[in-house]
Amino acid sequence: MDHGKIRHARIAVGGVATKPWRLRHVEQALTDRELHADLFRRVAALAADGAQPRTQNGFKAELLKRVVERALRQVGETA
């Protein structure tokens, strides 16, 4: 954080693929932005971009978006 703006963001998630994913496109969407709820919602929607769910784990794409948004809100509250 720098004067209310996100200067650098690093986001990785586990449990949604065979190995942890670094969400670089989400990190980029956060960089140089001010913290607010709408931002969290918009960038969390990007979290599952490129995901290729299988028949039995399709729920994970939506779950990923929700988890990323919740985590961003929690971090935003402490920033």
N, C-alpha and C positions, 0 to 999 in steps of 0.2 A: 504494500500500500504506500502511496505517496500523495499526500494532500487529498485524500478521499478517492483516489483512483487506484485501480489495480495495475501495478507495474509488471508483475510476473505471476503467472499461475501455473501450477503443476497438478495435473489430475490423472490418477491411475485407478483402475477398478479391477477387482478380482471376482471370481465366482460366476462370471457371465460367459466365459470362453475357456478354452483349454489352457490358456495362460493369461496373466494380467495384461490389461490393455491400457496404454497411455492414450488419453483423449486429447491429442494435440489440437484438433480442430476446435474443441471446447475451450482449451487454454487460450488459443488465438482470439476466440470470440470474447473472452473476458478481458484481455489485455487492453490497457488504456481506457477502460470504462469505469464509470462511477457505480458503486454498489447500490442496487435497489432491487426490489422483488421482481419487477418485470424482466430485468436482465437475467436473473436466476432462472426464471421460467423459460425464457427464449433460448438460452444456451443449453439448458438441460434437455430441451427438445432435440438438440443436435447430437446428444450423447449416443444414441443408437444408430446414427447414420453409418451405413456400411455394414451393419450387422446382418448376418444371414442365419436367422433362427431355424432350428430344426423343428420337426412336427411336434415333438414333446417338450420343447423348451421355448416356444414362442413368447411365453409370458415374460421372459427375461428382458426383452427389449423395452417393454413398458416399465417394468420394475427398475431397470437401469436409469431411465429418465427420472423417475420419482426419487430414487436414491441420490442421484447427482443434485437435483434441485434441493432436497433436504439438507445435504451436506453443505451446499453453497449458502443456504440460509443460516445454518449454524455458524459457519465461518464468518459470514457477514455480521452476525450479532456480536461477535467478539472482536471485530476489526475496529 
